[in-house]
Amino acid sequence: MLTAEVLAKTNKLDRTEWLKLRRQGLGGSDAAAAAGLNKWKSPLALWMEKTGQVEPPKPGEAAYWGTMLEDVVAREFSRQTGLKVKRKNALLQHYRYHHMLANVDRLVAGQEAGLECKTTGQFNKDDWEEKRIPYEYILQCQHYLAVTGFKTWYIAVLIGGNKFIWREIKRDQQIIDCLIQIETCFWHHVVSGHPPVPDGTESSSEVLKLLYPQSVPESKVQLPELALELVETYDRAREAEEKAKEEKEQAANRLKILLGKSETGLIGDRQVNWKTVESARLDTKALKEEHPDIYTQYAKISSTRRFTVK
C-alpha cells in the first residue's frame, strides 16, 4: 500500500516550477549527496542548491539520453520479467518526514514495488558485475522505499547501449532509518540557513569560492580554539602529502632508469609509459615585453583567494 502523499502533479510542470518544487525537500538522487557519499556533489553543494543560492546544473547530454531511453529500459524490464509497470506523474512526499520527496520512474502493477531506470556508459560496466549495484543507486532506491512504504524496488540499466541488466532491491529498514536521520539532520541545515560542515571534496572547495569570493583587505579575525586543532590536522596532512609526493617521484625516477630510451615497459598486467610529448605554449613574458599593447588587449585578469597556513 502506497503511504506517500502527493505533493504535486508533474506531467504539466515546466522546468522553473519543477526546480521550485525540488527545493522543498530531498529527492532520491539527493540521498547520497546528503549522506556525503556522492563523489560529484558534496553536502555543502547540495545545501547551496536547496537554499536557492545556486541553480542545479543543467542536464548534460548523458542525462538527456537517459531521459530519452527511459521508456526503452522500462519496456525491456517488462519484457524480461513479465511485470507491468506504469508511470506515476506526481511528486511524492513522505507522510511524516515532509522533506523526503520522490519522483519515481515507474510503479510496478500488482506489487508494492517501483522501478528505477538507468543508462550508463561501457566504462561503468564493472560497477554492475556479479550482481553489484552502485551504492548511490542503492541509497536512491531505499529512499524511494522509505517515501512510498513499499517492500521492493527494482533497478534496470542499459549499459553501453547493448547490455541490459536488472536487479531487485529489498527494503532494508536499518538503511532507511539511517537515511531518515541523515536527511532530517541535513534538512535542519537548509531550514536554519546554517551550512553543513564542508568535507575535503573539490565540490566543497568550489562552493566555498562562491560563498566567499573576495577577502576584505587587511581584515583579521580571532579564530576559536577549534581552529588550532584544524591547523595541526592541516600540518600533519601537508607533511604526509609531501612525503608521499617524494616517494612517488622516487619510484617514478627508478622506473625511468629501467625504461631508459624505451617508451613503454611491461610488468605482469601493468604498463609503464614514458613518452615524448610536444606542445606549444605561449611565452607571455616575451609577448608582454615585445608587444605590450597586444598583451594588454588580450590579458584576462582573474581574482582568486590563496590559502596558506604559517
C-alpha positions in Angstrom: 0.0 0.0 0.0 1.4 3.4 -1.0 1.7 5.5 2.1 3.2 8.6 0.5 1.3 11.8 0.0 1.1 13.6 -3.4 2.8 17.0 -3.2 2.2 17.9 -6.8 1.2 16.5 -10.2 4.2 16.7 -12.5 3.0 16.0 -16.1 2.4 19.7 -16.9 5.2 21.3 -14.9 7.8 23.5 -16.7 11.5 23.4 -15.5 11.1 26.5 -13.3 8.1 25.1 -11.4 9.9 21.7 -11.1 13.0 23.2 -9.6 10.9 25.2 -7.2 9.2 22.0 -6.0 12.6 20.2 -5.7 13.8 22.8 -3.3 11.0 21.8 -0.9 12.8 18.6 0.1 15.3 15.9 -0.8 14.7 13.5 -3.7 16.1 10.1 -4.3 19.0 11.4 -6.3 19.9 13.7 -3.4 20.2 10.9 -0.8 23.8 10.0 -1.5 24.9 13.7 -1.5 23.2 14.4 1.7 25.0 11.4 3.3 28.3 12.7 1.9 28.6 9.6 -0.4 28.3 11.3 -3.8 31.7 11.8 -5.4 30.4 14.6 -7.7 28.3 16.6 -5.2 29.2 17.4 -1.6 26.6 18.1 1.2 27.7 21.7 1.0 27.0 21.9 -2.7 23.6 20.3 -2.2 22.8 22.8 0.6 23.6 25.7 -1.8 21.1 24.3 -4.3 18.3 23.7 -1.7 18.7 27.1 -0.2 18.4 28.7 -3.6 21.9 30.2 -3.7 22.9 28.4 -6.9 20.9 26.7 -9.6 21.3 23.0 -10.1 23.5 22.2 -13.1 21.5 21.9 -16.3 21.2 18.3 -17.5 24.1 17.3 -19.8 23.9 15.0 -22.9 24.2 11.8 -20.8 21.2 12.9 -18.7 19.3 13.9 -21.9 19.7 10.4 -23.4 18.9 8.8 -20.1 15.6 10.5 -20.2 15.0 9.7 -23.8 15.8 6.0 -23.2 13.8 5.6 -20.0 10.8 4.2 -21.9 13.1 1.7 -23.7 14.6 0.5 -20.4 11.1 0.2 -18.8 9.7 -1.8 -21.7 12.7 -4.2 -21.7 12.3 -4.7 -18.0 8.6 -5.7 -18.5 9.6 -8.0 -21.4 12.2 -9.8 -19.4 10.3 -10.0 -16.1 6.7 -10.2 -17.2 5.9 -7.4 -14.8 3.7 -4.5 -15.9 4.9 -1.0 -15.0 3.1 2.3 -15.0 4.0 6.0 -14.7 3.2 8.0 -11.5 3.1 11.6 -12.7 3.4 13.1 -9.3 6.0 14.3 -6.8 5.5 12.1 -3.7 6.1 13.1 -0.2 6.8 11.1 3.0 3.6 11.1 5.1 5.6 12.1 8.2 9.0 13.5 7.1 7.8 16.0 4.6 11.3 16.9 3.4 11.7 13.4 1.9 10.4 13.5 -1.7 10.3 11.0 -4.5 9.8 11.4 -8.3 9.8 7.8 -9.3 10.3 6.4 -12.8 7.7 3.7 -12.6 5.5 1.8 -10.2 5.0 -2.0 -10.7 1.4 -3.0 -11.2 0.1 -5.5 -8.6 3.0 -5.2 -6.3 4.2 -2.8 -3.5 7.2 -2.1 -5.7 8.7 0.5 -8.1 11.3 0.6 -10.9 14.3 2.9 -11.4 15.5 3.1 -15.0 19.2 3.9 -15.7 21.5 4.2 -18.6 25.3 4.3 -18.4 28.4 4.0 -20.5 30.5 0.9 -21.2 33.3 2.3 -18.9 30.9 1.7 -15.9 30.1 -1.9 -16.7 32.3 -3.2 -13.8 30.1 -1.4 -11.3 27.3 -3.9 -12.2 29.3 -7.2 -12.4 28.5 -10.1 -10.1 25.1 -8.7 -9.1 26.6 -5.5 -7.8 24.7 -2.2 -7.7 26.5 1.2 -7.3 25.9 2.3 -3.7 24.4 5.7 -4.6 21.7 3.9 -6.5 21.0 1.6 -3.5 20.6 4.7 -1.4 18.3 6.2 -4.0 16.1 3.2 -4.1 16.0 2.8 -0.3 15.0 6.5 -0.2 12.1 5.7 -2.5 11.1 2.7 -0.3 11.1 5.0 2.7 8.8 7.5 1.0 6.4 5.1 -0.6 6.3 2.5 2.2 6.9 -0.2 -0.4 8.8 -3.5 0.1 10.7 -3.8 -3.1 12.4 -1.6 -5.7 13.7 -2.8 -9.0 16.5 -1.1 -10.9 17.2 -1.7 -14.6 20.2 -0.4 -16.5 21.2 -0.3 -20.2 25.0 -0.4 -20.3 26.8 1.0 -23.3 23.6 0.8 -25.4 23.9 -3.0 -25.8 23.8 -4.8 -22.4 20.7 -4.8 -20.2 20.7 -5.8 -16.5 18.0 -5.6 -13.8 18.3 -6.1 -10.1 15.9 -6.4 -7.2 16.4 -4.3 -4.0 14.6 -5.4 -0.9 13.5 -2.9 1.8 16.2 -2.5 4.4 14.8 -0.8 7.5 18.3 -0.2 9.0 19.4 1.7 5.9 16.1 3.6 5.8 16.3 4.6 9.5 19.8 5.9 8.8 18.7 7.8 5.8 15.8 9.4 7.7 18.2 10.5 10.4 20.8 11.8 7.9 18.3 13.6 5.7 16.4 15.1 8.6 19.7 16.5 10.0 20.6 17.8 6.6 17.3 19.5 6.2 17.7 21.3 9.5 20.7 23.0 7.9 18.6 24.1 5.0 15.8 25.4 7.2 18.2 27.2 9.6 20.3 28.6 6.8 23.5 27.3 8.5 25.7 25.2 6.1 26.8 21.7 6.9 30.5 21.2 7.8 32.4 21.1 4.5 34.3 18.0 3.5 37.5 17.7 1.6 36.0 17.2 -1.9 36.5 19.5 -4.8 32.8 20.2 -4.8 33.0 21.7 -1.3 36.1 23.8 -2.3 34.2 25.2 -5.3 31.2 26.1 -3.2 33.4 28.0 -0.7 34.8 30.0 -3.6 31.2 31.0 -4.4 30.3 31.8 -0.8 33.4 33.9 -0.1 34.9 35.0 -3.4 36.8 38.1 -2.1 38.7 38.9 1.1 38.5 42.3 2.8 42.0 43.8 2.6 43.9 43.9 5.9 41.0 42.4 7.8 41.7 39.9 10.7 39.6 37.7 12.9 40.3 35.9 16.1 39.7 32.2 15.5 38.1 29.9 18.0 40.0 27.2 19.9 38.8 24.6 17.3 41.0 26.3 14.7 44.2 25.2 16.4 43.2 21.5 16.1 42.4 22.1 12.4 45.7 23.8 11.8 47.5 20.8 13.4 45.5 18.4 11.2 46.4 20.5 8.2 50.1 20.4 9.1 50.1 16.6 9.5 48.3 16.2 6.2 50.7 18.5 4.4 53.7 16.6 5.8 52.2 13.3 4.8 51.4 14.7 1.3 55.0 16.0 0.9 56.4 12.6 2.0 54.0 10.7 -0.4 54.9 13.0 -3.2 58.6 12.4 -2.6 58.1 8.6 -2.5 56.0 8.8 -5.7 58.7 10.8 -7.5 61.5 8.4 -6.3 59.5 5.4 -7.6 58.9 7.2 -10.9 62.6 8.1 -11.3 63.7 4.5 -10.6 61.2 3.3 -13.2 62.6 5.9 -15.7 66.1 4.4 -15.2 64.7 0.9 -16.0 63.0 2.3 -19.1 66.0 4.2 -20.4 65.2 5.2 -24.0 62.2 2.8 -24.3 58.8 4.4 -24.5 56.9 1.5 -22.8 57.7 -1.1 -20.2 55.6 -4.2 -19.3 55.4 -5.9 -15.9 52.7 -8.5 -15.2 49.4 -6.9 -16.2 50.8 -3.4 -15.7 52.2 -1.0 -18.2 54.6 1.9 -17.6 54.9 4.7 -20.2 57.5 7.5 -20.6 56.6 9.1 -23.9 57.9 12.2 -25.6 55.1 14.7 -25.9 55.4 18.0 -27.8 53.2 21.0 -27.0 53.2 24.7 -28.0 53.0 27.2 -25.1 52.6 30.9 -25.4 55.6 32.9 -24.0 53.5 35.5 -22.2 56.7 37.2 -20.7 58.2 37.8 -24.2 54.8 38.9 -25.6 54.4 41.4 -22.8 57.9 42.8 -23.4 57.8 42.9 -27.2 54.1 43.7 -27.8 52.6 45.2 -24.6 49.6 46.6 -26.5 48.6 43.2 -27.8 49.3 41.6 -24.4 47.1 44.2 -22.6 44.3 43.8 -25.2 44.0 40.0 -24.6 45.2 39.7 -21.0 42.4 38.3 -18.7 42.5 39.4 -15.1 41.3 36.8 -12.6 40.9 37.0 -8.9 41.4 34.1 -6.5 41.9 33.7 -2.8 45.2 32.0 -1.8 45.0 29.8 1.3 48.1 29.4 3.4 48.9 28.3 7.0 52.1 29.8 8.6 
